[in-house]
C-alpha cells in the first residue's frame, strides 16, 4: 500500500522467547513471496515478479495474496516466539 499500513495479527501464542522472531518473519515473507510468484526468479521472471509485486502494492487495498503472505510470515514469527531460542518452525509445523 503506497500510503498506509496493514495490521496482520499473528494469533494467540504463549511467548517463551523473542530471539529470532524478526529473522523468522523475514524468512517467511521471502519464502511466501517466492511461492506466490512475487519474489523473483531467473532473468525475465525476476522483472515480472517485481512488476507483479509493485502492482499489488500500488493500490489502497491489500490484495488477498499479500494478506496471505503477511499472515504466514507473522505466524512464523509467532511460532518462533513460542519456542526457546532461535528455532523457527518447519513448513509442516507452520501448516498445522
MMTF fields as JSON, N, C-alpha, C and O atoms, coordinates in Angstrom:
{
  "mmtfVersion": "1.0.0",
  "mmtfProducer": "UNKNOWN",
  "numBonds": 383,
  "numAtoms": 384,
  "numGroups": 96,
  "numChains": 1,
  "numModels": 1,
  "chainsPerModel": [1],
  "groupsPerChain": [96],
  "chainIdList": ["A"],
  "bondAtomList": [4, 2, 8, 6, 12, 10, 16, 14, 20, 18, 24, 22, 28, 26, 32, 30, 36, 34, 40, 38, 44, 42, 48, 46, 52, 50, 56, 54, 60, 58, 64, 62, 68, 66, 72, 70, 76, 74, 80, 78, 84, 82, 88, 86, 92, 90, 96, 94, 100, 98, 104, 102, 108, 106, 112, 110, 116, 114, 120, 118, 124, 122, 128, 126, 132, 130, 136, 134, 140, 138, 144, 142, 148, 146, 152, 150, 156, 154, 160, 158, 164, 162, 168, 166, 172, 170, 176, 174, 180, 178, 184, 182, 188, 186, 192, 190, 196, 194, 200, 198, 204, 202, 208, 206, 212, 210, 216, 214, 220, 218, 224, 222, 228, 226, 232, 230, 236, 234, 240, 238, 244, 242, 248, 246, 252, 250, 256, 254, 260, 258, 264, 262, 268, 266, 272, 270, 276, 274, 280, 278, 284, 282, 288, 286, 292, 290, 296, 294, 300, 298, 304, 302, 308, 306, 312, 310, 316, 314, 320, 318, 324, 322, 328, 326, 332, 330, 336, 334, 340, 338, 344, 342, 348, 346, 352, 350, 356, 354, 360, 358, 364, 362, 368, 366, 372, 370, 376, 374, 380, 378],
  "bondOrderList": [1, 1, 1, 1, 1, 1, 1, 1, 1, 1, 1, 1, 1, 1, 1, 1, 1, 1, 1, 1, 1, 1, 1, 1, 1, 1, 1, 1, 1, 1, 1, 1, 1, 1, 1, 1, 1, 1, 1, 1, 1, 1, 1, 1, 1, 1, 1, 1, 1, 1, 1, 1, 1, 1, 1, 1, 1, 1, 1, 1, 1, 1, 1, 1, 1, 1, 1, 1, 1, 1, 1, 1, 1, 1, 1, 1, 1, 1, 1, 1, 1, 1, 1, 1, 1, 1, 1, 1, 1, 1, 1, 1, 1, 1, 1],
  "groupList": [{"groupName": "UNK", "atomNameList": ["N", "CA", "C", "O"], "elementList": ["N", "C", "C", "O"], "formalChargeList": [0, 0, 0, 0], "bondAtomList": [1, 0, 2, 1, 3, 2], "bondOrderList": [1, 1, 2], "singleLetterCode": "X", "chemCompType": "L-PEPTIDE LINKING"}],
  "groupTypeList": [0, 0, 0, 0, 0, 0, 0, 0, 0, 0, 0, 0, 0, 0, 0, 0, 0, 0, 0, 0, 0, 0, 0, 0, 0, 0, 0, 0, 0, 0, 0, 0, 0, 0, 0, 0, 0, 0, 0, 0, 0, 0, 0, 0, 0, 0, 0, 0, 0, 0, 0, 0, 0, 0, 0, 0, 0, 0, 0, 0, 0, 0, 0, 0, 0, 0, 0, 0, 0, 0, 0, 0, 0, 0, 0, 0, 0, 0, 0, 0, 0, 0, 0, 0, 0, 0, 0, 0, 0, 0, 0, 0, 0, 0, 0, 0],
  "groupIdList": [1, 2, 3, 4, 5, 6, 7, 8, 9, 10, 11, 12, 13, 14, 15, 16, 17, 18, 19, 20, 21, 22, 23, 24, 25, 26, 27, 28, 29, 30, 31, 32, 33, 34, 35, 36, 37, 38, 39, 40, 41, 42, 43, 44, 45, 46, 47, 48, 49, 50, 51, 52, 53, 54, 55, 56, 57, 58, 59, 60, 61, 62, 63, 64, 65, 66, 67, 68, 69, 70, 71, 72, 73, 74, 75, 76, 77, 78, 79, 80, 81, 82, 83, 84, 85, 86, 87, 88, 89, 90, 91, 92, 93, 94, 95, 96],
  "secStructList": [7, 6, 6, 7, 7, 7, 7, 7, 7, 7, 7, 7, 7, 7, 7, 1, 7, 7, 6, 6, 2, 2, 2, 2, 2, 2, 2, 2, 2, 2, 2, 2, 2, 2, 2, 6, 6, 7, 1, 7, 7, 1, 6, 2, 2, 2, 2, 2, 2, 2, 2, 2, 2, 2, 2, 2, 6, 1, 1, 1, 1, 7, 7, 2, 2, 2, 2, 2, 2, 2, 2, 2, 2, 2, 2, 2, 2, 2, 2, 2, 2, 6, 1, 1, 1, 1, 7, 7, 7, 7, 2, 2, 2, 2, 2, 7],
  "xCoordList": [0.851, 0.0, 0.905, 1.819, 0.668, 1.591, 1.625, 2.667, 0.523, 0.473, -0.314, -1.381, 0.184, -0.542, 0.102, 1.234, -0.639, -0.131, -1.289, -2.455, -0.958, -1.952, -1.555, -0.455, -2.42, -2.151, -2.488, -3.57, -1.56, -1.76, -1.52, -0.37, -2.585, -2.389, -1.829, -2.281, -0.846, -0.24, -1.064, -0.786, -2.052, -2.83, -2.291, -1.185, -3.074, -2.654, -1.514, -1.543, -0.517, 0.596, 1.048, 0.755, 1.744, 2.396, 3.851, 4.601, 4.256, 5.617, 6.598, 6.466, 7.589, 8.661, 9.956, 10.693, 10.231, 11.491, 11.288, 10.716, 11.743, 11.565, 12.784, 12.778, 13.836, 15.045, 14.704, 14.141, 15.043, 14.828, 13.492, 13.239, 12.631, 11.307, 11.386, 10.671, 12.238, 12.378, 12.948, 12.492, 13.945, 14.525, 13.489, 13.407, 12.704, 11.671, 10.618, 10.157, 10.236, 9.268, 9.801, 9.099, 11.05, 11.63, 11.773, 11.526, 12.172, 12.281, 10.913, 10.786, 9.899, 8.538, 8.049, 7.391, 8.365, 7.952, 8.587, 7.893, 9.905, 10.606, 10.127, 9.882, 9.994, 9.552, 8.172, 7.959, 7.246, 5.876, 5.792, 5.005, 6.589, 6.615, 7.109, 6.551, 8.153, 8.666, 7.62, 7.407, 6.974, 5.954, 4.777, 4.174, 4.457, 3.343, 3.731, 2.894, 5.007, 5.46, 5.712, 5.751, 5.881, 6.076, 7.481, 7.736, 8.4, 9.686, 10.895, 12.005, 10.737, 11.912, 12.011, 11.058, 13.159, 13.43, 14.522, 15.024, 14.889, 15.947, 15.463, 14.32, 16.348, 16.09, 14.793, 14.531, 13.982, 12.722, 11.735, 10.873, 11.843, 10.937, 11.083, 10.09, 12.297, 12.539, 11.871, 11.24, 12.006, 11.388, 9.866, 9.196, 9.324, 7.862, 7.381, 6.325, 8.147, 7.774, 7.802, 6.9, 8.842, 8.912, 7.735, 7.154, 7.381, 6.241, 4.945, 4.095, 4.79, 3.578, 3.493, 2.418, 4.617, 4.629, 4.363, 3.624, 4.953, 4.715, 3.23, 2.644, 2.622, 1.197, 0.332, -0.666, 0.72, -0.064, 0.003, -0.915, 1.064, 1.209, 0.922, 1.162, 0.415, 0.179, -1.262, -1.622, -2.085, -3.476, -3.685, -2.793, -4.869, -5.19, -5.657, -5.769, -5.93, -6.38, -5.322, -4.684, -5.145, -4.174, -4.781, -5.801, -4.176, -4.693, -4.656, -3.81, -5.549, -5.643, -4.328, -3.958, -3.625, -2.377, -1.337, -0.597, -1.279, -0.328, -0.771, 0.066, -2.064, -2.564, -2.179, -1.789, -2.288, -1.903, -0.4, 0.027, 0.399, 1.855, 2.216, 3.012, 1.647, 1.953, 1.445, 2.103, 0.283, -0.261, 0.656, 0.913, 1.148, 2.061, 3.368, 3.898, 3.888, 5.133, 4.929, 5.792, 3.804, 3.51, 3.337, 3.768, 2.707, 2.523, 3.878, 4.097, 4.771, 6.1, 6.844, 7.483, 6.767, 7.406, 6.771, 7.475, 5.444, 4.753, 5.145, 5.388, 5.207, 5.606, 7.048, 7.389, 7.889, 9.267, 9.3, 10.11, 8.426, 8.365, 7.84, 8.075, 7.144, 6.61, 7.659, 7.401, 8.84, 9.92, 11.097, 11.264, 11.889, 13.089, 14.206, 14.445, 14.888, 15.989, 15.467, 14.263, 16.408, 16.057, 15.755, 16.626, 14.525, 14.134, 12.867, 11.779, 12.982, 11.783, 11.118, 11.787, 9.802, 9.089, 9.396, 9.813, 9.183, 9.295, 8.036, 7.058, 8.054, 6.862, 5.695, 4.545, 5.985, 4.939, 4.314, 3.091, 5.145, 4.631, 3.833, 2.832, 4.277, 3.57, 2.199, 1.241, 2.098, 0.823, -0.168, -1.376, 0.333, -0.55, -1.378, -2.164],
  "yCoordList": [-1.153, 0.0, 1.226, 1.317, 2.147, 3.261, 4.228, 4.822, 4.391, 5.383, 4.835, 5.354, 3.821, 3.276, 2.026, 1.687, 1.352, 0.115, -0.854, -0.472, -2.084, -3.131, -3.954, -4.504, -4.044, -4.856, -6.305, -6.608, -7.188, -8.622, -9.298, -9.459, -9.694, -10.33, -11.745, -12.493, -12.118, -13.442, -14.548, -15.726, -14.203, -15.196, -15.333, -14.88, -15.957, -16.072, -17.077, -18.17, -16.686, -17.585, -17.33, -16.281, -18.265, -18.105, -17.771, -18.629, -16.523, -16.096, -16.742, -16.628, -17.425, -18.05, -17.279, -17.045, -16.883, -16.222, -15.485, -16.043, -14.264, -13.499, -13.529, -12.911, -14.244, -14.33, -15.022, -16.117, -14.387, -14.97, -14.638, -15.04, -13.918, -13.622, -12.783, -13.052, -11.78, -10.937, -11.708, -11.557, -12.531, -13.363, -14.347, -14.571, -14.931, -15.881, -15.178, -15.726, -13.959, -13.203, -12.965, -13.2, -12.497, -12.207, -13.473, -13.448, -14.578, -15.844, -16.272, -16.707, -16.147, -16.49, -15.567, -16.014, -14.285, -13.315, -13.626, -13.698, -13.81, -14.095, -15.415, -15.51, -16.428, -17.739, -17.662, -18.191, -17.01, -16.911, -16.013, -16.285, -14.955, -14.116, -14.92, -14.823, -15.712, -16.55, -17.578, -17.799, -18.198, -19.207, -18.589, -19.249, -17.339, -16.652, -16.06, -15.49, -16.201, -15.641, -14.151, -13.486, -13.624, -12.183, -11.835, -10.686, -12.794, -12.533, -12.67, -12.371, -13.095, -13.182, -14.473, -15.248, -14.684, -15.834, -15.45, -14.327, -16.37, -16.05, -15.139, -15.234, -14.257, -13.432, -12.657, -11.887, -12.876, -12.142, -12.437, -11.608, -13.605, -13.928, -12.935, -12.551, -12.518, -11.564, -10.231, -9.634, -9.768, -8.496, -8.606, -7.671, -9.732, -9.923, -9.999, -9.459, -10.663, -10.759, -9.39, -9.047, -8.605, -7.241, -6.4, -5.65, -6.513, -5.755, -6.195, -5.363, -7.499, -8.009, -7.527, -7.151, -7.539, -7.06, -5.558, -5.092, -4.804, -3.355, -3.085, -2.214, -3.818, -3.633, -3.997, -3.333, -5.053, -5.499, -4.515, -4.468, -3.735, -2.796, -1.346, -0.429, -1.141, 0.236, 0.687, 1.787, -0.135, 0.239, 0.566, 0.37, 1.064, 1.396, 0.175, 0.236, -0.927, -2.156, -3.229, -3.346, -3.998, -5.083, -6.281, -6.814, -6.707, -7.873, -9.12, -9.223, -10.05, -11.263, -12.026, -12.55, -12.098, -12.857, -12.252, -12.983, -10.93, -10.288, -10.435, -10.552, -10.431, -10.671, -12.077, -12.276, -13.053, -14.424, -14.519, -15.206, -13.831, -13.826, -13.245, -13.836, -12.11, -11.452, -12.257, -12.307, -12.884, -13.708, -14.897, -15.225, -15.541, -16.675, -16.226, -16.924, -15.079, -14.566, -14.225, -14.519, -13.611, -13.285, -14.552, -14.62, -15.548, -16.832, -17.496, -18.072, -17.411, -18.0, -17.315, -17.985, -15.995, -15.257, -15.611, -15.772, -15.734, -16.067, -17.455, -17.644, -18.421, -19.771, -19.799, -20.583, -18.95, -18.852, -18.314, -18.758, -17.363, -16.795, -17.802, -17.651, -18.809, -19.822, -20.865, -21.73, -20.788, -21.742, -21.036, -19.822, -21.806, -21.238, -21.186, -22.155, -20.039, -19.866, -19.531, -19.449, -19.344, -19.003, -20.297, -20.853, -20.771, -22.056, -21.877, -22.193, -21.376, -21.18, -22.504, -23.536, -22.491, -23.72, -24.252, -23.508, -25.534, -26.143, -25.829, -25.333, -26.111, -25.906, -26.751, -26.314, -27.949, -28.832, -28.212, -28.203, -27.694, -27.064, -25.809, -25.518, -25.069, -23.855, -24.179, -23.439, -25.271, -25.667, -26.222, -26.192, -26.734, -27.356, -26.336, -26.704],
  "zCoordList": [0.0, 0.0, 0.0, 0.819, -0.886, -1.042, 0.139, 0.416, 0.824, 1.898, 3.074, 3.4, 3.696, 4.833, 5.359, 5.014, 6.198, 6.768, 6.922, 6.826, 7.158, 7.333, 8.551, 8.591, 9.527, 10.706, 10.392, 9.889, 10.69, 10.487, 11.832, 12.243, 12.524, 13.828, 13.668, 12.801, 14.498, 14.369, 15.007, 14.784, 15.782, 16.508, 17.918, 18.213, 18.791, 20.192, 20.358, 19.792, 21.142, 21.459, 22.885, 23.46, 23.44, 24.736, 24.43, 23.963, 24.691, 24.379, 25.343, 26.562, 24.77, 25.533, 25.35, 26.309, 24.103, 23.784, 22.456, 21.52, 22.376, 21.136, 20.227, 19.163, 20.638, 19.815, 18.497, 18.49, 17.403, 16.084, 15.45, 14.314, 16.149, 15.603, 14.331, 13.366, 14.324, 13.13, 11.956, 10.823, 12.228, 11.173, 10.631, 9.423, 11.532, 11.107, 10.255, 9.254, 10.654, 9.86, 8.447, 7.464, 8.356, 7.039, 6.198, 4.992, 6.826, 6.096, 5.573, 4.428, 6.413, 5.986, 4.885, 3.946, 4.992, 3.98, 2.626, 1.612, 2.615, 1.358, 0.764, -0.438, 1.613, 1.136, 0.493, -0.599, 1.163, 0.645, -0.592, -1.498, -0.636, -1.843, -3.038, -4.131, -2.829, -3.917, -4.343, -5.535, -3.367, -3.662, -4.432, -5.278, -4.142, -4.799, -6.152, -6.852, -6.513, -7.783, -7.73, -8.766, -6.536, -6.361, -5.904, -5.542, -5.911, -5.326, -6.215, -5.774, -7.408, -8.26, -9.03, -9.114, -9.578, -10.418, -11.388, -11.354, -12.248, -13.212, -14.334, -14.78, -14.781, -15.964, -15.929, -15.005, -16.956, -17.092, -15.976, -15.684, -15.342, -14.241, -13.104, -12.485, -12.823, -11.743, -12.05, -11.178, -13.274, -13.658, -13.59, -13.151, -14.017, -13.97, -12.521, -12.19, -11.66, -10.251, -9.587, -8.823, -9.88, -9.317, -9.797, -9.013, -11.061, -11.596, -10.926, -10.611, -10.708, -10.054, -8.609, -8.141, -7.904, -6.525, -6.472, -5.606, -7.381, -7.443, -7.697, -7.054, -8.622, -8.921, -7.713, -7.433, -7.004, -5.855, -4.697, -3.878, -4.612, -3.504, -3.897, -3.111, -5.098, -5.548, -5.358, -5.778, -4.737, -4.515, -3.042, -2.216, -2.727, -1.342, -0.553, 0.672, -1.239, -0.578, -0.731, -1.777, 0.306, 0.285, -0.445, -0.007, -1.541, -2.252, -1.368, -0.479, -1.6, -0.791, -0.748, 0.302, -1.852, -1.882, -0.937, -0.279, -0.868, 0.054, 1.497, 2.392, 1.735, 3.082, 3.532, 4.683, 2.631, 2.949, 3.214, 4.142, 2.401, 2.57, 3.936, 4.666, 4.284, 5.554, 6.747, 7.786, 6.607, 7.684, 7.962, 9.12, 6.908, 7.079, 7.73, 8.594, 7.329, 7.915, 9.389, 10.215, 9.724, 11.128, 11.952, 13.103, 11.358, 12.052, 12.315, 13.38, 11.348, 11.512, 12.656, 13.467, 12.727, 13.812, 15.154, 16.151, 15.182, 16.424, 16.922, 18.114, 16.014, 16.419, 16.916, 17.803, 16.347, 16.821, 18.248, 19.061, 18.554, 19.907, 20.931, 22.13, 20.468, 21.376, 21.752, 22.589, 21.139, 21.401, 22.062, 21.942, 22.747, 23.365, 22.328, 21.607, 22.263, 21.303, 19.918, 19.679, 19.026, 17.632, 16.887, 16.217, 17.005, 16.416, 15.599, 16.08, 14.369, 13.558, 13.226, 13.175, 12.998, 12.706, 11.309, 10.421, 11.138, 9.819, 9.028, 9.587, 7.747, 6.914, 7.419, 7.371, 7.899, 8.427, 9.674, 9.815, 10.579, 11.793, 11.474, 12.129, 10.47, 10.077, 9.501, 9.724, 8.767, 8.161, 9.172, 8.935, 10.308, 11.313, 12.069, 12.942]
}
